[in-house]
Amino acid sequence: MTTAPHLLPAPFPPPSLERESDPFVLNGCRLQPESRLEETSRFSDDVWNLGPALLKKHERRFILDFRLIPATHRQVGKELCYAMLSGPVPAGETRPAVATIRTAFTEHVRFLRWAAGRAPRLDALGGADLEDYQRYLIQSLPLVGARQSARAGARKFWLWRNCLPCGALRFDPAHIDGWGETTTHRQENTTARIPEDVLGPLFVWSMRFIDDFSADVLAADRAWRTPPPPHAKPPAYGQVYGLLRAWLDELIASGRPLPGWRGKPSLTAIAHAVGCSRISLARHQHMIDEAVAVIGIRPQTVSDQPTFGRLDDRPWIEAVLADFAERDSLAVLARHLQDACYVVLAFLSGARDSEIKHLKRGSLIIERDADGTPYRWKMRSLAFKAEHDPAGVPAVWSIGEAAARAITVLEQLQPPASDYLFGPLPHTPGAKPDAANQVLASGATNARLNRYAAWINDYCHRHGRSDGIPAVDGRPWHLTNRQFRRTLAWYIARRPGGVIAGALAYRHHCIQVFEGYAGTSDSGFRAEVESEQALARGEHLMAAIDAHEHTHLTGPAADEATRRLEAFGSQARFQGKIVLDDIRLRRLMARHDPAVYPGQYVTCVHDHTKALCEKARNRRSEGLPDHGGCKPLACRNVALTVENTAAWQRQINRINQRLATRPPLPPLLRHRLEARRDEITAFLKRNTTKGPTP
């Protein structure tokens, strides 16, 4: 990959700045292209702005506020942070990311504020002092993980001691008895999976926004952006009364309410309709009040266009309102349309939040066949996880058609001057065109996702609908951006088609995700899916063991399968109970996986020394069977359940039906079908007690 010249990291550190007594603290960091080092923070500043060195568009603009540290220990805190940002890195350490330094700064402040009450310098602290700090953490931080982070932050003052002339710790705190805590390390993905009952309605409403409601929101957005045409000539002073009277009489005759703003007539809208100024209406307020008493007022709309979106053959809303405080206002609906697009993209692509936030105009790729028919959709963005470039590397994800429609909607929703599809929308109250964040931060997205779900439930309540998002354990489910990637892995592993019946061609989508996402970078997504597949297989095997189905297997590997499953069941009983939760079952599969793989036609009892799927390709597949290259009628790793035998019998029946069709099949095809039927029949006779049904 070619890197643009302005993205190349600055020499570390520039000699001219190294000699300064008050250096720029970001002199060793790569800066944003529009930032100049001369405008960044210096060492002497009490507040360091890290924004110019944050290269991800969705990251918050962090600062380091050293005023939080007592003056006696402020200098050593600055020395540590400067060393991490731009100073020499001690042996055995790596330079942390800028955002990581900001996260660790919280623990540095905690430790230095505590140390200020014990000694004037850190090198005056002894072992007893740090044991007291350990007890202080136990009392003040209830979570073990939080205490581990606090201890790691304090230990930095030892690990980076060569960069701290104002006094570092004199010994490694890790050598103090009781400094650490014994915890059970969990390697499982702890991100919560979105429950099926929550994801189903959420995804359906998101697709409604994209396919059914977006036209009305986008039309209102265009009307909002279009400035009103100037009137050719303002009416004379004496003409306002007549024009206003005629306009009010027309509304009264048709029974249409006056446009209002928060319970009062909107003089701005009335003046625009009449063609005069607000000031000229002041003398005729009594006429407006009289009309209000007759026909009332309605919230001011963005435009007079009718609503085209339908829900159960009725307009989904009466109109898109102008007041951003209204729940059906353009500001609210435009944000929820953007949120709906995020839900669809996050769930259907498997991309991380940072990768979705860097989508830009023109990121959609549509591949077409010779007839011009689309058959594959992809999106371009930047990948960050495990990449060598902190500014991200170009990557491509294969997505479905629904996600492609979401990108198309986002491109229309954003102002023409905005490149990023998840930038703040201009309708939002307080939105600034020159805001520091060009895209929504992760925390803002999480908050908006939950407000979006609340709007859906409020809409269902107002309209008497029953397809809202249900509560989980009596409380609304708390959505976060991480959950969509985790949930997609779960569905790919165990639920073909998932909760959105018929919306996804599962096998095609699964292949797209693997070749597009997992092949882009060291994302770990494939490992997540394989972990979920192992968990689903473990649940299936435990159910078979409980029903004693493993004692009725047939086939060449039946005895080996029975032995393995008996041992697996014994390990489960050793855990104390047969019904295991996900964590225990995942651990059991990791340690005692019987390598038995249930399938539609065969149950694979995998032994790589006998596996024809591996021999055919002359390779070892990481100890896993290659189901795509399975040779079930010849392999010695095959065991048969009752369901497997029934599947083969259905295959024979289908062949017989084809052979009985009229007109007769071509001789070559008929010969191949008969040979296939005879091969299956012989296989069942060898490996089952009854053989095939005539």
C-alpha positions as CSV (number, residue, x, y, z in Angstrom):
1,M,0.0,0.0,0.0
2,T,1.3,3.5,-0.9
3,T,1.1,6.1,1.9
4,A,0.4,9.6,1.0
5,P,3.4,11.9,1.9
6,H,1.4,14.0,4.4
7,L,0.6,10.9,6.4
8,L,4.2,9.8,6.9
9,P,5.2,10.0,10.6
10,A,7.4,12.9,11.6
11,P,11.1,12.1,12.4
12,F,11.3,11.1,16.1
13,P,12.2,13.4,17.7
14,P,13.1,16.4,15.6
15,P,16.5,17.5,16.7
16,S,15.5,21.2,16.8
17,L,12.7,20.3,19.3
18,E,14.8,17.9,21.3
19,R,17.1,20.7,22.4
20,E,14.2,22.9,23.5
21,S,13.6,23.3,27.2
22,D,9.9,23.5,26.6
23,P,9.2,21.0,23.7
24,F,6.0,20.4,21.9
25,V,4.5,17.3,23.6
26,L,3.3,15.8,20.3
27,N,6.6,16.1,18.5
28,G,7.0,12.3,18.2
29,C,3.4,11.7,17.2
30,R,1.9,11.6,13.7
31,L,-0.5,14.5,13.4
32,Q,-3.6,15.0,11.4
33,P,-2.9,16.4,7.9
34,E,-4.6,19.7,8.8
35,S,-2.7,20.2,12.1
36,R,0.6,22.1,12.5
37,L,3.0,21.1,15.2
38,E,3.7,24.8,16.1
39,E,0.0,25.1,17.2
40,T,0.1,22.1,19.6
41,S,0.6,22.0,23.3
42,R,4.0,22.5,25.0
43,F,5.4,20.7,28.0
44,S,4.8,23.7,30.3
45,D,1.1,23.9,29.6
46,D,-1.1,22.5,32.3
47,V,-3.6,21.2,29.8
48,W,-2.4,19.2,26.8
49,N,-4.6,18.9,23.8
50,L,-4.3,15.5,22.2
51,G,-6.7,16.2,19.4
52,P,-4.2,16.8,16.6
53,A,-2.6,13.3,17.2
54,L,-5.9,11.4,17.2
55,L,-6.1,10.0,13.7
56,K,-9.4,8.1,13.9
57,K,-12.3,10.4,12.9
58,H,-14.7,8.9,15.5
59,E,-12.4,9.4,18.5
60,R,-13.2,12.1,21.0
61,R,-11.0,15.1,21.2
62,F,-9.1,14.2,24.4
63,I,-7.0,16.4,26.7
64,L,-4.6,15.7,29.6
65,D,-5.5,18.1,32.4
66,F,-2.6,18.1,34.8
67,R,-4.4,20.6,37.1
68,L,-6.0,17.5,38.6
69,I,-2.7,16.4,40.0
70,P,-1.3,18.2,43.1
71,A,1.5,20.6,42.3
72,T,4.1,18.5,44.2
73,H,3.6,15.6,41.8
74,R,2.5,17.4,38.7
75,Q,6.0,17.4,37.1
76,V,6.5,13.7,37.3
77,G,3.1,13.1,35.8
78,K,4.0,15.3,32.9
79,E,7.3,13.5,32.4
80,L,5.6,10.2,32.2
81,C,3.0,11.3,29.7
82,Y,5.6,13.1,27.6
83,A,7.8,10.0,27.5
84,M,4.8,7.9,26.4
85,L,3.8,10.4,23.7
86,S,7.2,11.5,22.3
87,G,10.1,10.4,24.5
88,P,12.4,7.4,24.2
89,V,10.8,4.1,24.9
90,P,12.4,1.9,27.6
91,A,13.6,-1.6,26.8
92,G,10.7,-4.1,26.9
93,E,8.0,-1.4,26.5
94,T,6.1,-0.3,23.4
95,R,4.8,3.2,22.8
96,P,1.1,3.2,23.6
97,A,-1.6,4.7,21.3
98,V,-2.6,8.3,22.1
99,A,-6.1,7.2,23.2
100,T,-4.6,4.6,25.4
101,I,-2.4,7.2,27.1
102,R,-5.6,9.3,27.8
103,T,-7.3,6.2,29.4
104,A,-4.2,5.5,31.5
105,F,-4.0,9.1,32.6
106,T,-7.0,8.6,34.8
107,E,-5.0,6.0,36.8
108,H,-1.9,8.2,36.9
109,V,-4.0,10.9,38.5
110,R,-5.5,8.5,41.0
111,F,-2.1,7.3,42.1
112,L,-0.4,10.7,42.2
113,R,-3.2,12.3,44.2
114,W,-3.0,9.4,46.7
115,A,0.9,9.6,46.8
116,A,0.8,13.4,47.4
117,G,-0.7,12.6,50.8
118,R,2.1,10.2,51.7
119,A,5.4,11.6,50.4
120,P,6.7,14.6,48.6
121,R,8.3,12.5,45.9
122,L,7.6,9.0,44.5
123,D,11.1,7.8,45.2
124,A,10.3,8.3,48.9
125,L,7.6,5.7,48.9
126,G,8.3,2.3,50.4
127,G,6.8,-1.2,50.3
128,A,4.5,-0.5,53.1
129,D,3.1,2.6,51.3
130,L,2.3,0.6,48.2
131,E,0.7,-2.1,50.3
132,D,-1.5,0.7,51.7
133,Y,-2.3,1.8,48.2
134,Q,-3.4,-1.8,47.4
135,R,-5.8,-1.7,50.4
136,Y,-7.0,1.8,49.3
137,L,-7.9,0.3,45.9
138,I,-9.8,-2.6,47.4
139,Q,-11.8,-0.2,49.5
140,S,-12.5,2.4,46.8
141,L,-12.9,0.2,43.6
142,P,-15.4,-2.7,43.9
143,L,-14.5,-4.3,40.5
144,V,-11.4,-6.4,40.1
145,G,-10.7,-5.2,36.6
146,A,-10.8,-1.6,37.8
147,R,-8.2,-2.4,40.5
148,Q,-6.0,-4.1,38.0
149,S,-6.0,-1.1,35.7
150,A,-5.2,1.2,38.7
151,R,-2.2,-1.0,39.7
152,A,-1.0,-1.1,36.1
153,G,-1.2,2.7,36.0
154,A,0.9,3.0,39.2
155,R,3.5,0.5,37.9
156,K,4.2,2.7,34.9
157,F,6.2,5.0,37.3
158,W,8.6,2.1,37.7
159,L,8.7,0.7,34.1
160,W,9.4,4.2,32.6
161,R,11.7,5.2,35.5
162,N,14.6,6.2,33.2
163,C,12.4,8.9,31.7
164,L,11.4,10.4,35.0
165,P,14.2,12.7,36.4
166,C,11.8,14.1,39.1
167,G,11.8,10.8,40.8
168,A,10.3,7.4,40.0
169,L,9.4,4.5,42.1
170,R,12.5,2.8,43.6
171,F,11.4,-0.8,43.0
172,D,8.9,-2.8,41.0
173,P,5.5,-2.9,42.8
174,A,4.8,-6.3,41.2
175,H,7.3,-7.8,43.7
176,I,5.3,-6.7,46.7
177,D,3.3,-9.5,48.4
178,G,-0.4,-9.0,47.8
179,W,0.1,-6.4,45.0
180,G,-1.8,-8.5,42.5
181,E,-5.0,-10.4,42.8
182,T,-5.7,-13.9,41.7
183,T,-8.5,-13.9,39.1
184,T,-10.0,-16.4,36.7
185,H,-8.9,-15.3,33.3
186,R,-11.7,-15.5,30.8
187,Q,-10.8,-15.7,27.1
188,E,-14.4,-15.8,26.0
189,N,-15.9,-12.9,24.2
190,T,-17.8,-11.1,27.0
191,T,-19.7,-8.7,24.7
192,A,-23.4,-9.4,25.1
193,R,-25.3,-10.9,22.2
194,I,-28.5,-9.0,21.2
195,P,-31.4,-11.3,22.1
196,E,-33.4,-12.6,19.2
197,D,-36.6,-11.0,20.4
198,V,-34.9,-7.6,20.4
199,L,-32.9,-7.9,17.2
200,G,-35.9,-9.0,15.1
201,P,-38.1,-5.9,15.6
202,L,-35.0,-3.6,15.6
203,F,-33.9,-4.9,12.2
204,V,-37.4,-4.9,10.8
205,W,-38.0,-1.3,11.8
206,S,-34.6,-0.3,10.5
207,M,-35.4,-1.8,7.1
208,R,-38.8,0.1,7.2
209,F,-36.9,3.3,7.7
210,I,-34.6,2.6,4.8
211,D,-37.1,1.2,2.3
212,D,-40.4,2.8,3.3
213,F,-39.9,6.0,5.4
214,S,-36.6,7.4,3.9
215,A,-38.3,9.0,0.9
216,D,-40.4,11.3,3.2
217,V,-37.4,12.1,5.4
218,L,-35.2,12.9,2.4
219,A,-37.8,15.0,0.8
220,A,-38.3,17.0,4.0
221,D,-34.5,17.3,4.2
222,R,-34.3,18.8,0.7
223,A,-37.1,21.2,1.5
224,W,-35.3,22.2,4.7
225,R,-32.0,22.9,2.8
226,T,-33.7,24.9,0.0
227,P,-34.0,28.6,0.9
228,P,-37.4,30.1,0.3
229,P,-37.7,32.1,-2.9
230,P,-37.6,35.8,-2.4
231,H,-40.9,37.6,-3.1
232,A,-40.7,39.8,-6.2
233,K,-42.0,42.8,-4.3
234,P,-43.1,43.1,-0.6
235,P,-46.7,44.3,-0.2
236,A,-47.4,47.9,0.5
237,Y,-48.2,48.8,4.1
238,G,-51.9,48.9,3.6
239,Q,-52.1,45.7,1.6
240,V,-51.1,43.3,4.4
241,Y,-54.5,43.4,6.0
242,G,-56.2,42.3,2.8
243,L,-53.7,39.6,2.0
244,L,-53.8,38.2,5.5
245,R,-57.6,38.3,5.6
246,A,-57.8,36.4,2.3
247,W,-55.3,33.8,3.4
248,L,-57.1,33.2,6.8
249,D,-60.5,33.0,5.1
250,E,-59.2,30.3,2.8
251,L,-57.9,28.3,5.8
252,I,-61.2,28.7,7.7
253,A,-63.2,27.6,4.6
254,S,-61.1,24.5,4.1
255,G,-60.9,23.7,7.9
256,R,-57.1,23.7,7.9
257,P,-55.4,24.8,11.1
258,L,-52.8,27.5,11.2
259,P,-49.2,26.6,11.3
260,G,-48.0,26.7,14.9
261,W,-44.7,26.6,16.9
262,R,-44.8,25.1,20.4
263,G,-48.5,25.9,21.0
264,K,-48.6,29.3,19.4
265,P,-49.2,30.6,15.9
266,S,-46.0,30.6,13.9
267,L,-45.6,34.2,12.7
268,T,-42.6,33.2,10.6
269,A,-44.7,30.6,8.7
270,I,-47.7,33.0,8.4
271,A,-45.5,35.8,7.1
272,H,-43.9,33.5,4.5
273,A,-47.3,32.3,3.3
274,V,-48.8,35.8,3.1
275,G,-45.6,37.3,1.6
276,C,-44.8,39.9,4.2
277,S,-42.5,40.4,7.1
278,R,-43.2,39.3,10.7
279,I,-43.1,42.9,11.8
280,S,-46.0,43.9,9.5
281,L,-48.2,41.2,11.1
282,A,-47.9,42.7,14.6
283,R,-50.8,45.1,14.0
284,H,-53.0,42.2,12.9
285,Q,-52.4,39.8,15.7
286,H,-56.1,40.0,16.7
287,M,-57.1,38.5,13.3
288,I,-54.7,35.6,13.8
289,D,-56.0,35.0,17.3
290,E,-59.6,34.9,16.0
291,A,-58.7,32.4,13.3
292,V,-57.0,30.2,15.9
293,A,-60.2,30.2,18.0
294,V,-62.1,28.8,15.0
295,I,-59.7,26.3,13.3
296,G,-56.9,25.9,15.9
297,I,-53.2,25.4,15.1
298,R,-51.1,22.5,14.0
299,P,-47.3,22.0,14.5
300,Q,-45.4,23.7,11.7
301,T,-44.3,21.3,9.0
302,V,-41.1,21.4,7.0
303,S,-43.0,21.4,3.7
304,D,-46.6,20.9,2.4
305,Q,-45.6,17.7,0.5
306,P,-47.9,14.7,1.3
307,T,-46.6,11.6,3.1
308,F,-45.7,8.7,0.7
309,G,-44.5,6.1,3.2
310,R,-47.1,3.5,4.2
311,L,-47.4,1.2,7.2
312,D,-50.4,-1.2,7.0
313,D,-51.8,0.8,4.0
314,R,-51.8,4.0,6.0
315,P,-49.4,7.0,6.1
316,W,-46.8,6.3,8.7
317,I,-46.9,9.9,10.0
318,E,-49.1,12.9,9.3
319,A,-46.2,15.1,8.3
320,V,-42.5,15.8,9.0
321,L,-42.5,18.6,11.6
322,A,-40.1,21.6,11.7
323,D,-39.8,21.9,15.5
324,F,-36.8,19.8,16.6
325,A,-38.4,19.2,20.0
326,E,-41.3,17.2,18.4
327,R,-40.8,13.4,18.2
328,D,-41.8,13.4,14.5
329,S,-39.6,16.4,13.6
330,L,-37.1,16.4,10.8
331,A,-34.2,16.6,13.3
332,V,-35.4,13.4,15.1
333,L,-36.5,11.4,12.1
334,A,-33.3,12.2,10.2
335,R,-31.2,11.0,13.1
336,H,-33.2,7.8,13.4
337,L,-32.9,7.2,9.7
338,Q,-29.1,7.4,10.2
339,D,-29.4,5.1,13.2
340,A,-31.4,2.6,11.1
341,C,-28.7,2.6,8.5
342,Y,-26.1,2.0,11.2
343,V,-28.0,-1.0,12.5
344,V,-28.3,-2.6,9.1
345,L,-24.6,-2.0,8.2
346,A,-23.3,-3.1,11.6
347,F,-25.3,-6.3,11.6
348,L,-24.9,-7.3,7.9
349,S,-21.2,-6.4,7.4
350,G,-19.6,-7.5,10.7
351,A,-17.5,-4.3,10.5
352,R,-16.3,-2.6,13.7
353,D,-17.6,0.8,14.8
354,S,-14.4,2.5,13.8
355,E,-14.6,0.9,10.3
356,I,-18.2,1.9,9.8
357,K,-17.5,5.5,10.9
358,H,-15.0,5.9,8.2
359,L,-17.4,5.2,5.4
360,K,-17.3,8.0,2.8
361,R,-19.2,9.0,-0.3
362,G,-18.5,6.6,-3.1
363,S,-17.7,3.8,-0.8
364,L,-20.3,1.4,-2.3
365,I,-19.0,-1.0,-5.0
366,I,-21.6,-2.9,-7.1
367,E,-20.4,-5.8,-9.3
368,R,-22.7,-6.7,-12.2
369,D,-22.9,-9.5,-14.7
370,A,-22.7,-9.3,-18.4
371,D,-26.4,-8.3,-18.5
372,G,-25.9,-5.5,-16.0
373,T,-27.6,-7.3,-13.2
374,P,-26.1,-6.6,-9.8
375,Y,-24.8,-9.8,-8.1
376,R,-22.4,-8.5,-5.4
377,W,-22.2,-5.4,-3.2
378,K,-19.1,-4.3,-1.4
379,M,-18.1,-1.3,0.7
380,R,-14.8,0.4,1.1
381,S,-13.5,1.9,4.4
382,L,-10.5,1.8,6.7
383,A,-9.4,-1.1,8.9
384,F,-7.5,-0.3,12.2
385,K,-7.5,-3.5,14.3
386,A,-4.0,-5.2,14.2
387,E,-2.9,-3.0,11.3
388,H,0.6,-1.5,11.1
389,D,-0.7,2.0,10.2
390,P,-2.5,3.9,13.1
391,A,-4.3,6.0,10.5
392,G,-5.9,2.8,9.1
393,V,-5.4,0.9,5.9
394,P,-7.9,0.6,3.0
395,A,-10.2,-2.4,3.3
396,V,-13.2,-3.9,1.5
397,W,-16.2,-5.7,3.0
398,S,-18.7,-7.7,1.1
399,I,-22.2,-6.8,2.1
400,G,-25.8,-7.6,1.1
401,E,-28.1,-5.6,-1.0
402,A,-30.0,-4.3,2.0
403,A,-26.7,-2.8,3.4
404,A,-26.0,-1.3,0.0
405,R,-29.4,0.5,0.1
406,A,-28.5,1.8,3.5
407,I,-25.3,3.4,2.1
408,T,-27.3,4.9,-0.8
409,V,-29.7,6.5,1.7
410,L,-26.8,7.9,3.8
411,E,-25.3,9.5,0.8
412,Q,-28.5,11.4,0.2
413,L,-29.0,12.3,3.9
414,Q,-25.6,14.0,4.4
415,P,-25.1,17.5,3.1
416,P,-23.2,17.7,-0.3
417,A,-20.1,19.1,1.5
418,S,-19.9,16.3,4.0
419,D,-17.8,13.3,2.9
420,Y,-18.4,11.0,5.9
421,L,-21.7,9.2,6.0
422,F,-21.9,9.1,9.8
423,G,-21.1,12.8,10.4
424,P,-23.4,14.8,12.6
425,L,-26.5,16.0,10.7
426,P,-27.1,19.7,10.3
427,H,-30.7,19.4,11.7
428,T,-29.4,18.4,15.1
429,P,-29.8,21.3,17.7
430,G,-26.4,22.8,18.3
431,A,-24.8,21.2,15.3
432,K,-21.7,23.1,14.1
433,P,-20.3,22.8,10.6
434,D,-16.7,23.2,11.9
435,A,-17.1,20.8,14.8
436,A,-13.9,19.0,15.9
437,N,-15.4,15.5,15.4
438,Q,-16.2,14.9,11.8
439,V,-18.1,11.7,12.6
440,L,-20.1,10.5,15.6
441,A,-18.1,9.2,18.6
442,S,-18.7,5.7,19.8
443,G,-20.4,6.9,22.9
444,A,-22.8,9.1,21.0
445,T,-23.7,6.2,18.7
446,N,-24.5,4.0,21.7
447,A,-26.7,6.7,23.2
448,R,-28.5,7.3,19.9
449,L,-29.1,3.6,19.3
450,N,-31.0,3.4,22.6
451,R,-33.0,6.6,21.8
452,Y,-33.9,5.0,18.5
453,A,-35.2,1.9,20.2
454,A,-37.2,4.1,22.6
455,W,-38.7,6.0,19.7
456,I,-39.8,2.7,18.1
457,N,-41.6,1.7,21.3
458,D,-43.1,5.1,21.7
459,Y,-44.4,5.0,18.1
460,C,-45.9,1.6,18.6
461,H,-47.6,2.8,21.9
462,R,-49.0,5.9,20.1
463,H,-50.4,3.9,17.2
464,G,-51.5,0.8,19.1
465,R,-49.0,-1.5,17.5
466,S,-47.6,-4.7,19.0
467,D,-44.4,-5.0,17.0
468,G,-42.2,-2.9,19.3
469,I,-39.0,-4.0,20.9
470,P,-39.7,-6.1,24.0
471,A,-38.0,-5.6,27.4
472,V,-35.5,-8.2,28.6
473,D,-35.9,-9.2,32.3
474,G,-38.3,-6.3,32.8
475,R,-35.9,-3.6,31.4
476,P,-35.2,-2.2,28.0
477,W,-32.2,-3.9,26.4
478,H,-29.1,-1.6,26.4
479,L,-27.7,-1.5,22.9
480,T,-24.0,-0.9,22.1
481,N,-22.2,-0.9,18.8
482,R,-20.1,-3.9,19.8
483,Q,-23.1,-6.2,20.1
484,F,-23.9,-6.3,16.4
485,R,-20.6,-7.9,15.3
486,R,-20.9,-10.4,18.2
487,T,-24.5,-11.2,17.3
488,L,-23.7,-11.7,13.6
489,A,-21.0,-14.3,14.6
490,W,-23.6,-16.1,16.6
491,Y,-26.1,-16.3,13.8
492,I,-23.6,-17.4,11.2
493,A,-22.5,-20.1,13.6
494,R,-25.8,-21.6,14.5
495,R,-28.8,-20.0,12.9
496,P,-28.9,-20.1,9.1
497,G,-31.3,-17.3,8.0
498,G,-31.6,-16.1,11.6
499,V,-34.5,-14.1,12.9
500,I,-35.0,-12.2,9.6
501,A,-36.8,-15.0,7.8
502,G,-36.1,-15.0,4.1
503,A,-34.1,-11.7,4.3
504,L,-30.7,-13.3,4.0
505,A,-29.5,-16.1,1.9
506,Y,-27.4,-17.5,4.7
507,R,-24.8,-19.5,2.9
508,H,-24.1,-16.7,0.3
509,H,-24.0,-14.1,3.1
510,C,-21.7,-16.2,5.3
511,I,-19.2,-16.7,2.4
512,Q,-19.3,-13.0,1.7
513,V,-18.5,-12.0,5.2
514,F,-15.6,-14.5,5.4
515,E,-14.0,-13.5,2.1
516,G,-14.6,-9.8,2.6
517,Y,-14.2,-9.2,6.3
518,A,-12.1,-12.0,7.7
519,G,-9.7,-11.8,4.7
520,T,-9.1,-8.1,5.1
521,S,-7.1,-8.0,8.3
522,D,-6.3,-10.0,11.4
523,S,-9.7,-9.2,12.7
524,G,-10.4,-12.3,14.8
525,F,-13.9,-12.5,13.3
526,R,-13.4,-16.0,11.9
527,A,-12.2,-17.1,15.4
528,E,-15.4,-15.7,16.9
529,V,-17.6,-17.6,14.4
530,E,-15.6,-20.9,15.0
531,S,-16.1,-20.4,18.7
532,E,-19.8,-20.1,18.3
533,Q,-19.9,-23.1,16.0
534,A,-18.1,-25.2,18.7
535,L,-20.5,-24.0,21.3
536,A,-23.5,-25.0,19.1
537,R,-21.9,-28.4,18.4
538,G,-21.4,-28.9,22.1
539,E,-25.0,-28.2,22.8
540,H,-26.1,-30.7,20.1
541,L,-23.7,-33.4,21.4
542,M,-24.9,-32.9,25.0
543,A,-28.5,-33.3,24.0
544,A,-27.7,-36.5,22.1
545,I,-25.8,-37.9,25.1
546,D,-28.7,-37.1,27.4
547,A,-31.1,-38.9,25.0
548,H,-28.6,-41.9,24.7
549,E,-28.6,-41.4,20.9
550,H,-24.8,-42.1,20.8
551,T,-25.4,-45.7,21.7
552,H,-27.4,-46.3,18.5
553,L,-24.9,-45.2,16.0
554,T,-23.9,-47.3,13.0
555,G,-21.2,-47.0,10.4
556,P,-17.5,-47.6,10.3
557,A,-16.7,-45.1,13.0
558,A,-19.7,-45.8,15.2
559,D,-17.7,-47.5,18.0
560,E,-15.2,-44.7,18.1
561,A,-18.0,-42.1,18.2
562,T,-19.6,-43.9,21.1
563,R,-16.4,-44.0,23.0
564,R,-15.6,-40.3,22.5
565,L,-19.1,-39.2,23.4
566,E,-19.1,-41.4,26.6
567,A,-15.8,-39.7,27.6
568,F,-17.2,-36.3,26.8
569,G,-20.3,-37.0,28.8
570,S,-18.2,-38.1,31.7
571,Q,-16.3,-34.8,31.6
572,A,-19.6,-32.9,31.7
573,R,-20.8,-34.9,34.7
574,F,-17.4,-34.2,36.4
575,Q,-18.3,-30.5,36.0
576,G,-21.2,-31.2,38.5
577,K,-24.2,-31.1,36.1
578,I,-25.1,-32.2,32.6
579,V,-26.9,-28.9,31.8
580,L,-24.0,-26.4,31.4
581,D,-24.1,-22.7,30.8
582,D,-22.3,-21.2,27.8
583,I,-19.1,-20.4,29.7
584,R,-18.7,-23.9,31.1
585,L,-19.7,-25.6,27.9
586,R,-17.3,-23.4,25.9
587,R,-14.5,-24.3,28.3
588,L,-15.4,-28.0,28.1
589,M,-15.3,-27.9,24.3
590,A,-11.9,-26.2,24.4
591,R,-10.4,-28.8,26.7
592,H,-12.2,-32.0,25.7
593,D,-13.6,-31.6,22.3
594,P,-14.6,-35.1,21.0
595,A,-14.1,-34.0,17.4
596,V,-17.5,-35.4,16.5
597,Y,-19.2,-33.2,13.9
598,P,-23.0,-33.9,13.3
599,G,-24.2,-33.3,9.8
600,Q,-27.2,-33.8,7.6
601,Y,-26.0,-37.0,5.9
602,V,-23.2,-38.2,8.2
603,T,-21.7,-37.7,11.6
604,C,-18.0,-37.1,11.1
605,V,-15.8,-38.7,13.8
606,H,-12.7,-36.9,12.7
607,D,-9.3,-38.6,12.6
608,H,-6.9,-36.8,10.3
609,T,-5.0,-40.0,9.5
610,K,-8.1,-41.5,7.9
611,A,-9.8,-38.3,6.6
612,L,-10.2,-38.5,2.8
613,C,-11.1,-34.8,2.7
614,E,-7.5,-34.0,3.8
615,K,-5.8,-36.7,1.7
616,A,-7.6,-35.4,-1.4
617,R,-6.0,-32.0,-0.9
618,N,-2.7,-33.3,0.5
619,R,-2.8,-31.1,3.6
620,R,-3.8,-30.8,7.2
621,S,-6.7,-28.5,7.8
622,E,-5.7,-27.4,11.3
623,G,-7.1,-30.6,12.7
624,L,-10.6,-29.8,11.4
625,P,-12.6,-31.7,8.8
626,D,-13.1,-30.1,5.4
627,H,-16.8,-30.6,5.0
628,G,-16.7,-29.1,1.5
629,G,-14.4,-32.0,0.4
630,C,-16.2,-34.7,2.3
631,K,-16.4,-38.2,0.7
632,P,-19.1,-39.8,3.0
633,L,-19.6,-43.0,1.0
634,A,-15.9,-44.0,1.2
635,C,-14.5,-42.3,4.3
636,R,-13.8,-44.5,7.5
637,N,-14.6,-41.5,9.7
638,V,-18.3,-41.8,9.1
639,A,-20.9,-42.7,11.7
640,L,-24.7,-42.6,11.1
641,T,-27.5,-41.5,13.2
642,V,-31.2,-42.3,12.6
643,E,-31.5,-38.8,11.1
644,N,-28.5,-39.4,8.8
645,T,-30.0,-42.7,7.5
646,A,-33.3,-41.0,6.8
647,A,-31.5,-38.3,4.8
648,W,-29.9,-40.9,2.6
649,Q,-33.2,-42.6,2.1
650,R,-34.8,-39.3,1.0
651,Q,-31.9,-38.9,-1.5
652,I,-32.7,-42.4,-2.9
653,N,-36.4,-41.4,-3.2
654,R,-35.5,-38.2,-5.0
655,I,-33.4,-40.2,-7.5
656,N,-36.2,-42.7,-8.1
657,Q,-38.6,-39.9,-8.7
658,R,-36.3,-38.4,-11.4
659,L,-35.8,-41.8,-13.0
660,A,-39.6,-42.2,-13.2
661,T,-40.2,-38.9,-15.0
662,R,-41.6,-38.8,-18.5
663,P,-40.2,-38.3,-21.1
664,P,-37.3,-40.5,-20.2
665,L,-34.0,-38.9,-19.1
666,P,-31.0,-38.8,-21.5
667,P,-29.1,-42.1,-21.3
668,L,-25.9,-40.6,-19.8
669,L,-27.8,-38.8,-17.0
670,R,-29.9,-41.9,-16.3
671,H,-26.8,-44.0,-16.0
672,R,-25.2,-41.5,-13.6
673,L,-28.3,-41.4,-11.4
674,E,-28.7,-45.2,-11.3
675,A,-25.0,-45.5,-10.4
676,R,-25.4,-42.9,-7.6
677,R,-28.5,-44.7,-6.2
678,D,-26.7,-48.1,-6.3
679,E,-23.7,-46.6,-4.5
680,I,-25.9,-45.1,-1.7
681,T,-27.9,-48.4,-1.4
682,A,-24.7,-50.4,-1.0
683,F,-23.4,-47.9,1.6
684,L,-26.6,-48.3,3.7
685,K,-26.6,-52.1,3.4
686,R,-23.0,-52.1,4.7
687,N,-23.5,-49.7,7.5
688,T,-27.1,-50.1,8.8
689,T,-29.0,-53.0,10.2
690,K,-32.0,-52.7,8.0
691,G,-30.5,-51.2,4.8
692,P,-32.5,-48.9,2.6
693,T,-36.2,-49.0,2.2
694,P,-37.3,-50.4,-1.2
